[in-house]
């Protein structure tokens, strides 16, 4: 697991688990903690650096896309499959350094 937000050589945590903090208007801002393997974190950081954004901006854009399409049965199925697959494998966009390759599993 690697926390998000890389800056000035320091790595911090993206979001605190089930925490709420007031925003400028005094309303509560909720946060969710996300745990990423290093192989998931590094592509996120590279994309953020390329776009000159914070990794949290990319995570929020992904959440926005999912929520816009959540009424679609295919999106719901993808969410369920990702949750299940995450227990044993990295997503397709992750770095593959630790993954067992097909030729390694044949021994």
C-alpha positions, 0 to 999 in steps of 0.5 A: 500500500502506498499513500497518495500525494507525492511532493518535494520527495515526501509522500502523504496520504490522499484521504483520511478514512471516514473523516469529515472536515468543514469547508469554507461554508461550514458544511462537512467535506467527507473523505475516503481513504484509498490504498494503492500498491506501488504498481498502482501508485506510480502510473498515477503519479506519472500521469499527474506530473504529465498533466501538472495536476495533483494525483487526487485530481485524477482520482476525482476525475475517475470518480466523476466518470464512474458516477456519471455512468453508474446507471449503466449495467456494464459499469456496475458489472465492471465495479464488481469485477474490479473489487473481486479482481483487486484481491489477486491482481493488479489493474491493466493500467498498473506497472507489472513488476510484481505480477506473475507472467504467463510463462512463469505460471507454466512451471 
